[in-house]
Amino acid sequence: MRAVSPRKISTWRARSRLLSEEETSRVIEMAWEDRTPFEAIESQFGLNEAGVIALMRVSLKPGSFRLWRARVTGRVTKHARLRAPGVSRGYCPTQYKPR
């Protein structure tokens, strides 16, 4: 595993001061969701893909981070430009239905 450069960490720490604990938790949740593109995270919280990766690297345990990176790498739904035009939402239609 490669080390995180001090510059990336300091940049992330500067950005993280602007995010509350709840917002940080929400960014992590959105990053784990398959259908939420990085562009949605950037528009809501101002963190680009590299910023999300840096946040995940310092917030997750090393094994969890590796699992997340393996899951996200190459996933078409994590990038708005690569998604099918019919996908216009970031969640499954049954995800938020009351049961």
N, C-alpha and C positions, 0 to 999 in steps of 0.2 A: 504494500500500500504506500502510495507516495504521500509525502508530507504536504501540509497546506502552507503556502507561502505566508509569511508574516503580513505582507501587504494585503492579501485577500482577507485575512482574519481581521486586521485593523479596519479595513473598509466595511466589512460586515458588522463589526462592533459599532462603528459610527452609525450605520444604518439602523442597527437593532435598538439603539437608544431612542429612535423615533417610533419604534413599534412597542406597544404594550405587551404584557405577557399573554393576554387573550388574543391579540392580533398575531403574535408569533405562533401560538397554538393553532390558530385558524390557517395560517400559511402552511404549516406542517401538515395539517389535515388535507388541505387542498392539493398539496404536492403528492400525497399518497393516493388521491383519487385518480383513477385511470382517465376519466373523461374530462377532467379540468385542465385546460391548456395553460402553459406557462404565461401566455399573453393575458389571461384572465387574472392571474396572480399579480402580474406587473401592473395592470390597469387599476386593481384595487389597492395594492400595497406599495407599488413603486419598486418592487424587487424583480430584476430581470432573471433569466434562467441561471446565470452564473451566481447571482445573489441568493437564489433559492438553494442552489447546490451548496454554497458556503454555509447558509443557515442550517441546512440539513446535516452537513458534516460536523458542525460544532454542537448541534442539539441532540443528535441521535447517538446511540452506542455504535461502535465501529461495525459490528455485525449487521445491525439494522440499517446503517447507512449503505453498506455493500448490497444488501437485499433490495433496498429502494433503488439504488443506481442500476442494478441489473434489471429491475422491473421497468424503469423509466426509459432506459437506453433503447432507442430504436422504436419506441411506441408512437405510432402515428397520431393517436388521440391527444398527446401532450403538446402538439404544435398546431395552432389554428390553421396555418397555411396548408398543412398536409392532410387535414381531416376531409372526409367526404362532405359535399355541400349539404346533404340532408341532415347532418348532425348540427343542430342549432342550439343545443342546451348542454350544460355541463354535468347532467346527472341522468340516471335512468328514470323513465316516466313513472315507475312505481316506487321510487325511492322515498318520496316524501308524502305518500298517501297514508291517511289515517287507517289504522287496522281495527 
